[in-house]
Amino acid sequence: MIIRVKQLVALLLFIILPTCILAQNKRQQNNDKELLAKAIDYYQGTKYHEALLFFEQLNNRYVLNPRFKAYMAVCYYHDNDFKKTTETLDTLLQSLIVFAPREQAVYYFINAESHFQEQNYKQALSNFEQGLPLSDNKEKGYIYYRIGFCHLFNEEWQLALNAFEQSIKSYNDNNLPNIHEQQTLNMILGCQEKLKPTTEITPDTLPQTPKSEGSKQSQLDTEKRIKNKK
């Protein structure tokens, strides 16, 4: 009798427990759908920190798709967490090529800026250059400005000069105010100075000190004495 009761209890648990787990999982899924909706609402409302809190909760429970991971990178960027921005996007950008060019341009830009802030200028340069053809013309002046600094910090003076000049031209061509104009002009002058040919110092290039009349007369007297001895 006791054995039958135990068997009956075990059978009931076998039937009821999966049902409870399924119900619990369904409730969790419904809650997570609401969580995702809130995260997207916050993101679209530019409340990036709040959106990130929800995205991170979801990321701990699921494998988020590339778009939501890209959204997380944008949130990290606006939170000034440049390290996590680059960690997220460096491995993600190649999977975003199916997105619209303008959306890709945003991700390339924030990844480039984050690398720049982390002083990883080669990686920043690569991302700026890849995002440049995807960007709106109105954004290219600033991107060239940043490219100029990447080359500058790598001591690539001619490339830096070209980029700074292109930045000025882009702002002018698009009739846009350029708050970086004076600094850009200063950088252009600095690059031009670095590119000036240096003259090798040799005895022939040293300035000659003109001889005084006294020293000339002394030299003539010496030469006359030598001739008289002969």
Secondary structure, 3 states (H helix, E strand, C coil): CHHHHHHHHHHHHHHHHHHHHHHHHHHHHHHHHHHHHHHHHHHHCCCHHHHHHHHHHHHHHCCCCHHHHHHHHHHHHHCCCHHHHHHHHHCCHHHHCCCCHHHHHHHHHHHHHHHHHCCCHHHHHHHHHHHHHHCCHHHHHHHHHHHHHHHHHCCCHHHHHHHHHHHHHHHHHCCCCCCCHHHHHHHHHHHHHHHCCCCCCCCCCCCCCCCCHHHHHHHHHHHHHHHHHC
